[in-house]
């Protein structure tokens, strides 16, 4: 993934926390910001479509792993 450095204005406390963060934490913050900016730029319809795609893919993976409607029902009805 190609990355670029950007400069944004944030509250002073946020800037101090970022400056004190480890490189690993800073990378996580960058990924989170990238996700949030990407999500904010999507329309509601695009977010719904993306959710449907993820749900469909999860269903296909569950079927491939042997999860059946009966097994799912049993899991959902188990007491905790």
C-alpha positions as CSV (number, residue, x, y, z in Angstrom):
1,X,0.0,0.0,0.0
2,X,1.4,3.4,-1.0
3,X,1.2,6.0,1.8
4,X,1.6,9.7,2.0
5,X,2.1,11.9,5.0
6,X,-0.6,14.5,5.6
7,X,-0.9,17.4,8.0
8,X,-4.2,18.0,9.8
9,X,-5.3,20.2,12.7
10,X,-6.4,18.4,15.8
11,X,-6.9,19.5,19.4
12,X,-3.7,20.0,21.3
13,X,-4.3,17.0,23.6
14,X,-4.7,14.8,20.6
15,X,-1.5,16.0,19.1
16,X,0.4,15.3,22.3
17,X,-1.0,11.8,22.6
18,X,0.0,11.1,19.0
19,X,3.5,12.5,19.6
20,X,3.9,10.2,22.6
21,X,2.6,7.1,20.8
22,X,4.8,4.3,19.6
23,X,5.3,3.8,15.9
24,X,2.9,0.8,16.0
25,X,0.2,2.9,17.7
26,X,0.8,5.7,15.1
27,X,0.3,3.2,12.3
28,X,-3.0,2.0,13.9
29,X,-4.1,5.6,14.2
30,X,-3.3,6.1,10.5
31,X,-5.4,3.0,9.5
32,X,-8.3,4.2,11.7
33,X,-8.2,7.7,10.1
34,X,-8.0,6.2,6.6
35,X,-11.1,4.0,7.4
36,X,-13.1,6.9,8.9
37,X,-12.3,9.3,6.0
38,X,-13.2,6.5,3.5
39,X,-16.4,5.7,5.3
40,X,-17.4,9.4,5.5
41,X,-17.0,9.8,1.8
42,X,-19.4,6.9,1.0
43,X,-23.1,7.4,0.5
44,X,-25.6,5.6,2.7
45,X,-26.4,3.3,-0.3
46,X,-22.7,2.5,-0.8
47,X,-22.4,1.6,2.9
48,X,-25.5,-0.6,2.7
49,X,-24.2,-2.4,-0.4
50,X,-20.8,-3.0,1.2
51,X,-22.5,-4.5,4.3
52,X,-24.6,-6.8,2.1
53,X,-21.4,-7.9,0.3
54,X,-19.7,-8.7,3.6
55,X,-22.8,-10.5,5.0
56,X,-23.0,-12.6,1.8
57,X,-19.3,-13.5,1.9
58,X,-19.6,-14.5,5.6
59,X,-22.6,-16.7,4.7
60,X,-20.7,-18.4,2.0
61,X,-17.7,-19.0,4.3
62,X,-20.0,-20.4,7.0
63,X,-21.6,-22.8,4.4
64,X,-18.2,-23.9,3.3
65,X,-17.2,-24.6,6.9
66,X,-20.3,-26.8,7.3
67,X,-22.6,-24.5,9.2
68,X,-26.2,-25.4,8.4
69,X,-29.4,-23.5,9.3
70,X,-30.1,-26.2,11.9
71,X,-26.6,-25.9,13.5
72,X,-27.0,-22.1,13.6
73,X,-30.4,-22.4,15.3
74,X,-28.9,-24.7,17.9
75,X,-26.0,-22.3,18.5
76,X,-28.3,-19.3,18.8
77,X,-30.6,-21.2,21.3
78,X,-27.8,-22.3,23.6
79,X,-28.0,-20.8,27.1
80,X,-24.9,-19.0,28.2
